[in-house]
Amino acid sequence: MLRVYHFVARIAQESPTTPGEWGLIFTLLTVLGTLLNILYSNRNSLVQQQKEMIASQAVKIAELEESIQTLRNDYANAERRRIDNEGDIRVLKDKLQREKMRVKSLQKRLSAKEKRLLRR
């Protein structure tokens, strides 16, 4: 901004413009410089806010990824338990089937013995 003032001052020495007009020009330049400083500081503030928002979103994303991984692990464990349970169910069904066959066999033997006893 100081360079602009020096440049305008040099032009002012060579120009037939009155000192009052130059005062108005310097005032306008000062206002313009102030506005530019405000805009620049606002831009920096917005950039900082965006950086903070991005950092916050990155943390949320990391938390969500961790939650997803936890859910995947829980699902995998539940799937393993389901498969184990299915195997246990098959084993128990086989045992039940064998026991039913054994009971039928015993019933047939008992029935055969009863028939023999009744014949006697």
FIVEXFI-243593 format. One record per atom (N, C-alpha, C): residue number from 1; x, y negated, z; atom name. Coordinates in steps of 0.001 Angstrom, whole numbers. Each point is the difference from the previous one (the first is absolute). Layout:
{NUM, {X, Y, Z}, "CA"}
...
END
This chain:
{1, {837, 1182, 0}, "N"}
{1, {-837, -1182, 0}, "CA"}
{1, {884, -1248, 0}, "C"}
{2, {1112, 80, 691}, "N"}
{2, {909, -1137, 61}, "CA"}
{2, {561, -314, -1379}, "C"}
{3, {265, 1028, -774}, "N"}
{3, {490, -202, -1369}, "CA"}
{3, {-1023, -780, -826}, "C"}
{4, {-1273, 344, 203}, "N"}
{4, {-1060, -698, -742}, "CA"}
{4, {5, -1476, 370}, "C"}
{5, {176, -320, 1289}, "N"}
{5, {25, -1401, 433}, "CA"}
{5, {1164, -750, -652}, "C"}
{6, {1174, 643, -23}, "N"}
{6, {1166, -644, -614}, "CA"}
{6, {-233, -220, -1493}, "C"}
{7, {-585, 1005, -635}, "N"}
{7, {-283, -123, -1433}, "CA"}
{7, {-963, -1160, -255}, "C"}
{8, {-1064, -81, 779}, "N"}
{8, {-994, -1069, -177}, "CA"}
{8, {625, -1353, 335}, "C"}
{9, {864, -40, 1012}, "N"}
{9, {646, -1262, 365}, "CA"}
{9, {893, -498, -1131}, "C"}
{10, {701, 903, -666}, "N"}
{10, {840, -386, -1132}, "CA"}
{10, {-853, -553, -1141}, "C"}
{11, {-1130, 689, -243}, "N"}
{11, {-914, -480, -1053}, "CA"}
{11, {-561, -1361, 398}, "C"}
{12, {-281, -178, 1277}, "N"}
{12, {-581, -1256, 487}, "CA"}
{12, {941, -1163, -251}, "C"}
{13, {1297, 216, 112}, "N"}
{13, {962, -1084, -237}, "CA"}
{13, {5, -425, -1457}, "C"}
{14, {-273, 932, -892}, "N"}
{14, {46, -300, -1431}, "CA"}
{14, {-1355, -402, -551}, "C"}
{15, {-1065, 140, 786}, "N"}
{15, {-1355, -239, -481}, "CA"}
{15, {-497, -1377, 440}, "C"}
{16, {-871, -605, -833}, "N"}
{16, {-568, -1298, 380}, "CA"}
{16, {-1180, 125, 966}, "C"}
{17, {-217, 1186, 571}, "N"}
{17, {-1120, 223, 914}, "CA"}
{17, {235, -795, 1281}, "C"}
{18, {-1083, -552, 580}, "N"}
{18, {107, -825, 1201}, "CA"}
{18, {257, 880, 1221}, "C"}
{19, {570, -585, 1051}, "N"}
{19, {268, 783, 1212}, "CA"}
{19, {-1275, 571, 611}, "C"}
{20, {-1129, -680, -81}, "N"}
{20, {-1254, 539, 538}, "CA"}
{20, {-424, 1265, -722}, "C"}
{21, {189, 1, -1302}, "N"}
{21, {-337, 1208, -774}, "CA"}
{21, {909, 1156, 390}, "C"}
{22, {1312, -343, 218}, "N"}
{22, {928, 1042, 398}, "CA"}
{22, {-330, 512, 1400}, "C"}
{23, {-473, -848, 855}, "N"}
{23, {-424, 429, 1328}, "CA"}
{23, {-1141, 1002, -107}, "C"}
{24, {-937, -295, -908}, "N"}
{24, {-1125, 915, -223}, "CA"}
{24, {493, 1332, -564}, "C"}
{25, {952, -76, -922}, "N"}
{25, {555, 1226, -587}, "CA"}
{25, {692, 827, 1079}, "C"}
{26, {813, -632, 862}, "N"}
{26, {674, 729, 1083}, "CA"}
{26, {-1004, 594, 982}, "C"}
{27, {-1073, -735, 277}, "N"}
{27, {-1047, 523, 888}, "CA"}
{27, {-633, 1237, -612}, "C"}
{28, {-325, -72, -1288}, "N"}
{28, {-593, 1155, -687}, "CA"}
{28, {969, 1188, -18}, "C"}
{29, {1289, -294, -220}, "N"}
{29, {991, 1073, 18}, "CA"}
{29, {99, 634, 1388}, "C"}
{30, {-90, -836, 1032}, "N"}
{30, {49, 518, 1368}, "CA"}
{30, {-1206, 906, 270}, "C"}
{31, {-1184, -474, -423}, "N"}
{31, {-1210, 809, 171}, "CA"}
{31, {128, 1297, -778}, "C"}
{32, {498, -104, -1224}, "N"}
{32, {183, 1191, -820}, "CA"}
{32, {987, 969, 669}, "C"}
{33, {1094, -523, 523}, "N"}
{33, {978, 846, 685}, "CA"}
{33, {-604, 669, 1225}, "C"}
{34, {-799, -749, 742}, "N"}
{34, {-656, 571, 1179}, "CA"}
{34, {-939, 1122, -410}, "C"}
{35, {-785, -223, -1047}, "N"}
{35, {-919, 1037, -484}, "CA"}
{35, {759, 1240, -468}, "C"}
{36, {1112, -218, -681}, "N"}
{36, {803, 1145, -451}, "CA"}
{36, {548, 776, 1191}, "C"}
{37, {448, -714, 1035}, "N"}
{37, {487, 680, 1207}, "CA"}
{37, {-1117, 802, 656}, "C"}
{38, {-1205, -572, 72}, "N"}
{38, {-1142, 711, 585}, "CA"}
{38, {-310, 1248, -804}, "C"}
{39, {-27, -146, -1334}, "N"}
{39, {-279, 1159, -855}, "CA"}
{39, {1071, 1079, 171}, "C"}
{40, {1257, -414, 77}, "N"}
{40, {1084, 960, 155}, "CA"}
{40, {-105, 728, 1338}, "C"}
{41, {-290, -747, 1070}, "N"}
{41, {-118, 646, 1307}, "CA"}
{41, {-1225, 917, 34}, "C"}
{42, {-1102, -418, -662}, "N"}
{42, {-1177, 872, -72}, "CA"}
{42, {320, 1276, -773}, "C"}
{43, {766, -149, -1065}, "N"}
{43, {385, 1174, -785}, "CA"}
{43, {836, 936, 856}, "C"}
{44, {940, -550, 741}, "N"}
{44, {830, 833, 873}, "CA"}
{44, {-850, 681, 1062}, "C"}
{45, {-970, -729, 520}, "N"}
{45, {-887, 576, 1008}, "CA"}
{45, {-813, 1141, -606}, "C"}
{46, {-510, -214, -1203}, "N"}
{46, {-772, 1058, -666}, "CA"}
{46, {867, 1209, -301}, "C"}
{47, {1222, -237, -418}, "N"}
{47, {913, 1109, -284}, "CA"}
{47, {259, 795, 1286}, "C"}
{48, {198, -708, 1107}, "N"}
{48, {234, 674, 1274}, "CA"}
{48, {-1228, 811, 411}, "C"}
{49, {-1191, -575, -179}, "N"}
{49, {-1231, 723, 332}, "CA"}
{49, {-133, 1257, -851}, "C"}
{50, {329, -122, -1284}, "N"}
{50, {-89, 1166, -882}, "CA"}
{50, {1005, 1069, 405}, "C"}
{51, {1200, -409, 399}, "N"}
{51, {998, 979, 456}, "CA"}
{51, {-495, 725, 1243}, "C"}
{52, {-591, -760, 930}, "N"}
{52, {-530, 616, 1214}, "CA"}
{52, {-1143, 953, -324}, "C"}
{53, {-867, -402, -942}, "N"}
{53, {-1123, 848, -390}, "CA"}
{53, {515, 1283, -657}, "C"}
{54, {1016, -136, -844}, "N"}
{54, {576, 1178, -667}, "CA"}
{54, {613, 940, 1036}, "C"}
{55, {693, -566, 983}, "N"}
{55, {597, 840, 1054}, "CA"}
{55, {-1089, 718, 793}, "C"}
{56, {-1076, -723, 299}, "N"}
{56, {-1115, 599, 733}, "CA"}
{56, {-635, 1133, -809}, "C"}
{57, {-185, -232, -1288}, "N"}
{57, {-578, 1030, -866}, "CA"}
{57, {934, 1204, -92}, "C"}
{58, {1304, -247, -20}, "N"}
{58, {958, 1107, -63}, "CA"}
{58, {-110, 865, 1252}, "C"}
{59, {-184, -640, 1151}, "N"}
{59, {-165, 757, 1246}, "CA"}
{59, {-1276, 831, -61}, "C"}
{60, {-1087, -614, -483}, "N"}
{60, {-1273, 727, -104}, "CA"}
{60, {130, 1182, -956}, "C"}
{61, {687, -214, -1110}, "N"}
{61, {195, 1085, -973}, "CA"}
{61, {789, 1141, 633}, "C"}
{62, {1046, -341, 755}, "N"}
{62, {797, 1041, 664}, "CA"}
{62, {-859, 780, 996}, "C"}
{63, {-854, -716, 736}, "N"}
{63, {-879, 678, 958}, "CA"}
{63, {-985, 917, -721}, "C"}
{64, {-550, -476, -1125}, "N"}
{64, {-932, 827, -763}, "CA"}
{64, {691, 1231, -580}, "C"}
{65, {1220, -176, -494}, "N"}
{65, {744, 1150, -525}, "CA"}
{65, {267, 1018, 1100}, "C"}
{66, {307, -495, 1196}, "N"}
{66, {217, 907, 1131}, "CA"}
{66, {-1297, 731, 349}, "C"}
{67, {-1120, -718, -38}, "N"}
{67, {-1299, 628, 274}, "CA"}
{67, {-315, 1062, -1044}, "C"}
{68, {286, -306, -1252}, "N"}
{68, {-247, 969, -1079}, "CA"}
{68, {842, 1248, 226}, "C"}
{69, {1271, -186, 367}, "N"}
{69, {868, 1146, 231}, "CA"}
{69, {-507, 834, 1172}, "C"}
{70, {-466, -677, 1044}, "N"}
{70, {-552, 712, 1157}, "CA"}
{70, {-1223, 812, -419}, "C"}
{71, {-874, -617, -791}, "N"}
{71, {-1195, 715, -470}, "CA"}
{71, {380, 1197, -868}, "C"}
{72, {1014, -166, -843}, "N"}
{72, {444, 1124, -835}, "CA"}
{72, {519, 1143, 869}, "C"}
{73, {781, -364, 1020}, "N"}
{73, {526, 1037, 908}, "CA"}
{73, {-1137, 692, 738}, "C"}
{74, {-971, -790, 486}, "N"}
{74, {-1150, 586, 696}, "CA"}
{74, {-778, 932, -924}, "C"}
{75, {-184, -421, -1258}, "N"}
{75, {-726, 829, -956}, "CA"}
{75, {761, 1302, -255}, "C"}
{76, {1324, -118, -179}, "N"}
{76, {807, 1202, -253}, "CA"}
{76, {-88, 968, 1190}, "C"}
{77, {56, -549, 1218}, "N"}
{77, {-118, 855, 1185}, "CA"}
{77, {-1374, 656, 75}, "C"}
{78, {-1049, -769, -297}, "N"}
{78, {-1360, 556, 21}, "CA"}
{78, {-140, 1084, -1066}, "C"}
{79, {605, -210, -1144}, "N"}
{79, {-64, 996, -1080}, "CA"}
{79, {720, 1286, 421}, "C"}
{80, {1168, -157, 660}, "N"}
{80, {718, 1190, 493}, "CA"}
{80, {-842, 754, 1031}, "C"}
{81, {-643, -751, 901}, "N"}
{81, {-852, 661, 1010}, "CA"}
{81, {-1176, 701, -679}, "C"}
{82, {-577, -618, -1026}, "N"}
{82, {-1127, 617, -711}, "CA"}
{82, {446, 1310, -650}, "C"}
{83, {1163, -31, -633}, "N"}
{83, {512, 1207, -652}, "CA"}
{83, {283, 1080, 1044}, "C"}
{84, {597, -404, 1128}, "N"}
{84, {257, 965, 1086}, "CA"}
{84, {-1309, 585, 516}, "C"}
{85, {-999, -857, 170}, "N"}
{85, {-1311, 464, 487}, "CA"}
{85, {-650, 957, -985}, "C"}
{86, {124, -303, -1310}, "N"}
{86, {-555, 916, -1003}, "CA"}
{86, {672, 1364, 100}, "C"}
{87, {1323, 0, 199}, "N"}
{87, {718, 1267, 157}, "CA"}
{87, {-475, 741, 1242}, "C"}
{88, {-170, -732, 1100}, "N"}
{88, {-490, 619, 1237}, "CA"}
{88, {-1399, 570, -198}, "C"}
{89, {-837, -751, -732}, "N"}
{89, {-1377, 476, -264}, "CA"}
{89, {41, 1290, -812}, "C"}
{90, {861, 70, -1011}, "N"}
{90, {118, 1211, -814}, "CA"}
{90, {443, 1187, 853}, "C"}
{91, {984, -246, 862}, "N"}
{91, {488, 1074, 868}, "CA"}
{91, {-1126, 487, 914}, "C"}
{92, {-750, -947, 589}, "N"}
{92, {-1095, 384, 901}, "CA"}
{92, {-1114, 724, -755}, "C"}
{93, {-291, -429, -1228}, "N"}
{93, {-1018, 697, -800}, "CA"}
{93, {437, 1426, -306}, "C"}
{94, {1285, 161, -334}, "N"}
{94, {520, 1351, -260}, "CA"}
{94, {-120, 880, 1246}, "C"}
{95, {351, -577, 1143}, "N"}
{95, {-115, 763, 1249}, "CA"}
{95, {-1456, 363, 265}, "C"}
{96, {-901, -955, -219}, "N"}
{96, {-1425, 264, 202}, "CA"}
{96, {-479, 1099, -932}, "C"}
{97, {414, -42, -1247}, "N"}
{97, {-401, 1009, -974}, "CA"}
{97, {507, 1384, 422}, "C"}
{98, {1264, 78, 452}, "N"}
{98, {557, 1272, 451}, "CA"}
{98, {-765, 519, 1220}, "C"}
{99, {-329, -942, 891}, "N"}
{99, {-733, 411, 1208}, "CA"}
{99, {-1395, 506, -360}, "C"}
{100, {-653, -645, -969}, "N"}
{100, {-1323, 469, -446}, "CA"}
{100, {108, 1399, -584}, "C"}
{101, {1054, 220, -803}, "N"}
{101, {196, 1323, -600}, "CA"}
{101, {254, 1045, 1089}, "C"}
{102, {780, -356, 997}, "N"}
{102, {278, 913, 1101}, "CA"}
{102, {-1282, 331, 765}, "C"}
{103, {-843, -1034, 227}, "N"}
{103, {-1267, 211, 707}, "CA"}
{103, {-900, 920, -819}, "C"}
{104, {-75, -224, -1324}, "N"}
{104, {-819, 860, -856}, "CA"}
{104, {492, 1438, 48}, "C"}
{105, {1326, 116, -39}, "N"}
{105, {586, 1337, 58}, "CA"}
{105, {-354, 674, 1326}, "C"}
{106, {126, -760, 1098}, "N"}
{106, {-358, 550, 1312}, "CA"}
{106, {-1480, 349, 60}, "C"}
{107, {-857, -852, -592}, "N"}
{107, {-1443, 277, -14}, "CA"}
{107, {-298, 1277, -783}, "C"}
{108, {704, 173, -1121}, "N"}
{108, {-212, 1212, -789}, "CA"}
{108, {427, 1240, 787}, "C"}
{109, {1133, -92, 683}, "N"}
{109, {473, 1124, 807}, "CA"}
{109, {-994, 310, 1111}, "C"}
{110, {-460, -1081, 651}, "N"}
{110, {-965, 177, 1083}, "CA"}
{110, {-1286, 613, -535}, "C"}
{111, {-441, -468, -1139}, "N"}
{111, {-1218, 524, -599}, "CA"}
{111, {184, 1474, -368}, "C"}
{112, {1162, 323, -537}, "N"}
{112, {278, 1391, -354}, "CA"}
{112, {28, 870, 1255}, "C"}
{113, {584, -482, 1069}, "N"}
{113, {40, 752, 1260}, "CA"}
{113, {-1396, 171, 554}, "C"}
{114, {-815, -1068, -80}, "N"}
{114, {-1380, 91, 497}, "CA"}
{114, {-780, 1046, -794}, "C"}
{115, {183, 12, -1295}, "N"}
{115, {-693, 975, -835}, "CA"}
{115, {425, 1412, 376}, "C"}
{116, {1282, 201, 233}, "N"}
{116, {502, 1322, 378}, "CA"}
{116, {-583, 409, 1354}, "C"}
{117, {-48, -949, 894}, "N"}
{117, {-536, 301, 1320}, "CA"}
{117, {-1501, 318, -85}, "C"}
{118, {-710, -683, -841}, "N"}
{118, {-1440, 249, -155}, "CA"}
{118, {-239, 1358, -654}, "C"}
{119, {844, 427, -831}, "N"}
{119, {-146, 1302, -651}, "CA"}
{119, {226, 1128, 995}, "C"}
{120, {732, -200, 953}, "N"}
{120, {318, 1042, 958}, "CA"}
{120, {-1088, 188, 962}, "C"}
END
